[in-house]
């Protein structure tokens, strides 16, 4: 055996240190291409990984979803600071959690490059959302449904900018190749994590025109292919799927529960799309258990589900402890070794101080931020003679869903004007919904950002051909939004199971909504130009692409199997005004500038009304007074998304007066 004294050992060690240093110097001095730099970043991450001496490794997965363009703490649509969430704030939280556990995988679950003026940057060399995600070290981006709003070529351009792995395994090009990978395997401290990424198959409804020629398959069949391929190559399987817990429109495979039911071998699913706050839900044996309900048996055998809310308001966390046995990492007890949490950027329950925005990342994004602010401040016109919507009669009950308003009138006027250009003849009927409970524009100058107060989403315009019978079916579906009026009610209330953006108001016809009747029989006195609308009448109807593709051009909630469907005549994408101008919000701006010479006034046709609510006027007046004084609170749905879900009654008023 060779024996060395201390001096020889020291000399050898010094020589080795010199060689390592020299090699590092040469490596750092060599010019690298982008792939080499990308690999180097990954290597640095691996060097920071922590392996436990007792064979125990904890890996944490941090997740965002439905960030919708919030790269900085600013809402460009309303032109105001927004500190409830942004990627710059998320980075502060990520850095803190990485410091505690370097064995971190960072994922985003889609709906990333749409909303909050994101369309401004689609032609840039790099989109600010992707720039931010690259600098933050995101490992995975699983594409969402809104990624398809601008067409697949635009999406592919953005995908090329992302330095991590883009997942979306159930969307295929016309040539049969996927537009993104179905999975990736990421190693942390020797643990191999298989991450599977799919998007809700309902994108074929919402973006049918953009997906023409592409094939969208069911996530269940695609997930089975992936698991069969990689189950023996990884230590754990995680799904990062852009879909809510529940399926939509009865399509199996469009909800995380469907995935969990079919693949109990998954340890966890990061969900999205529904903008929900979900932490610690488990699917097991046909049922979903909340974190409070889940027993150890449920946790050991079930699939964990989390959803990190929306707009970068929260960061999701899944921690998994692995133990090495017989040369393989295993989860010894899922009941104790798998956990989850949500970290809120604003008004956090977990921290005394909110998460500040990372200043270095802000600097990198400043030019994009300034461009978006300048765009939001662009003056496009003026509103004279009053606001578009009068003040609500009752606090927390939107006037715009109880009677016609100038705001909805403006949207319908725009849809009919541009719909005529699409169809080549006059539009008979237009339908529009309220997208914000506070939808309004105040008298005075109109900036571009004010248009989002009227029309929040990036919807485009469709013209459909309908029969009178189909129009009535559509209107009846819409009118189910109201709760049935009962004797003693003093307010009209809304069905908590119907989102307020799913209540359309119609122009071009006159009608009443009889809220004493049950849903399906409420539309009465439906006339056009003073004549009753007959079942066999043929009408051109202007609607947004979301309503058309989700509800009107397919069988489902409006038209049942066997019913004849409306026909699409065309859409605003056919107008070829240029990037973005097909969106109804941009058409409103174009209409104000070019057709109204920059000046609009509040104009409204009182063409519809609610009837049947024959309440006691004296008690009604007292109820209004008590509500507006804050003594009676108007209830909201449990998730807070639907206002005014139950009526104020005579009994409520009497009880309060007696007290």
Secondary structure, DSSP 8 states (H G I E B T S, - for coil): -----HHHHHHHHHHHHHHHHHHHHHHHHS---HHHHHHHHHHHHHHT----TTSEEEEEEEEE---TT-SSSEETTTTEE-TT--HHHHHHHHHHHHHH-S-EEEEE-S--SSSTTGGGGTTSSS-HHHHHHHHHT--EEE--GGGGTT-HHHHHHHHHH-SSEEE-TTEE-TTS-BSSBSEEEEEETTEEEEEE--B-TTHHHHTTTTTTT-EE--HHHHHHHHHHHHTTT-SEEEEE-BS-SS-STT-TTSSHHHHHHH-TT-SEEEE-SS--EEEEEEEETTEEE-TTT--HHHHHHSEEEEEE-STT-EEEEEEEEEEEETTEEE-S-HHHHEEEEEEESSS-SS-SS-----HHHHHHHHHHHHHHHHHHT-EEEEEESS-SS---SSTTS-GGGTS--HHHHHHHHHHHHHHHHHHSS--SEEEEE-S-TT----SEEEEGGGHHHH--S--BEEEEEEEHHHHHHHHHHHHTTB----TTB-S--B-TTS-GGG-EEEESSEEEEETTS-TTS-EEEEEETTEE--TT-EEEEEEEHHHIIIIISSSSSSS-TTS---EEEEEGGGG---TTTTBHHHHHHHIIIIISTTEEE------EEEE-----HHHHHHHHHHHHTTSS-----TTS-S---S--BHHHHHHHHH-
